[in-house]
Amino acid sequence: MSTPETPPPAPPASKTTQPRNPLHGVTLEAMVVGLADYFGWDELGRQIPIRCFQIDPSVGSSLKFLRKTPWAREKVESLYLFMLRDQRRNAQD
């Protein structure tokens, strides 16, 4: 009679599991706040033309919409990555 082998424990969830992913560990709220601070609501509404950024914008209304709308969330993530690259570029100058 043999005993079933137990699988090895899973590695702890840490930042090392995705060291090259700049979005790893960044919440959607942090992205929206960062973009609003960097671009301002007016420019953010021009960059990503959705109502929650253009008409009476707020973090709360944006989060509600973005959590339900995958295509809009992808646009926010893409613009957030652009912002990070731009910040790094400006820091090097």
C-alpha positions in Angstrom: 0.0 0.0 0.0 1.5 3.3 -1.1 0.7 6.7 0.3 -0.3 9.4 -2.2 2.3 12.0 -2.7 1.4 15.5 -1.6 2.2 18.2 -4.2 4.9 20.7 -3.2 3.6 23.9 -1.6 2.9 26.7 -4.0 5.4 29.5 -4.0 4.3 32.5 -2.0 2.5 35.1 -4.0 5.0 37.9 -4.2 6.3 40.5 -6.6 8.9 38.1 -7.8 6.3 36.0 -9.6 5.9 38.8 -12.2 9.0 41.0 -11.8 8.8 42.5 -15.3 5.0 43.3 -15.3 4.6 47.0 -14.3 0.9 46.5 -13.7 1.4 43.7 -11.2 0.1 44.8 -7.8 -1.3 48.1 -9.1 -5.0 48.6 -8.3 -7.4 50.0 -10.8 -8.1 52.9 -8.4 -4.3 53.7 -8.2 -4.3 53.8 -12.0 -7.2 56.1 -12.3 -5.9 58.4 -9.6 -2.4 58.4 -11.2 -3.8 59.2 -14.6 -6.1 62.0 -13.3 -3.1 63.5 -11.4 -0.8 63.3 -14.4 -3.1 64.3 -17.2 -6.0 66.0 -15.4 -9.6 65.0 -16.0 -10.0 67.1 -19.2 -7.0 65.6 -21.0 -7.9 62.1 -19.7 -11.3 62.5 -21.2 -9.7 63.4 -24.5 -7.2 60.5 -24.4 -10.0 58.0 -23.5 -13.3 59.4 -24.7 -15.7 57.8 -22.2 -18.5 59.6 -20.2 -17.1 58.8 -16.8 -13.9 60.9 -17.7 -15.8 63.6 -19.6 -19.0 64.4 -17.7 -18.8 65.1 -14.0 -15.7 62.8 -13.6 -14.9 61.2 -10.3 -12.8 58.2 -9.2 -15.8 56.4 -7.9 -17.9 56.6 -11.1 -14.9 55.7 -13.2 -14.2 52.6 -11.1 -17.8 51.4 -11.4 -17.7 51.7 -15.2 -14.2 50.3 -15.7 -14.9 47.2 -13.6 -17.8 46.4 -15.8 -16.2 47.3 -19.2 -13.2 45.3 -20.2 -12.4 47.3 -23.3 -12.3 50.5 -21.4 -10.1 49.0 -18.7 -7.6 47.9 -21.3 -7.4 51.5 -22.6 -6.8 52.8 -19.1 -4.1 50.1 -18.5 -2.5 51.0 -21.8 -2.5 54.8 -21.1 -1.1 54.0 -17.6 1.8 52.2 -19.1 2.4 55.1 -21.5 2.4 57.4 -18.5 5.0 55.3 -16.7 7.2 55.3 -19.7 6.8 59.0 -20.1 7.7 59.6 -16.5 10.8 57.4 -16.8 11.8 59.3 -19.9 11.4 62.7 -18.3 13.3 61.5 -15.2 16.3 60.5 -17.3 16.5 63.9 -19.1 
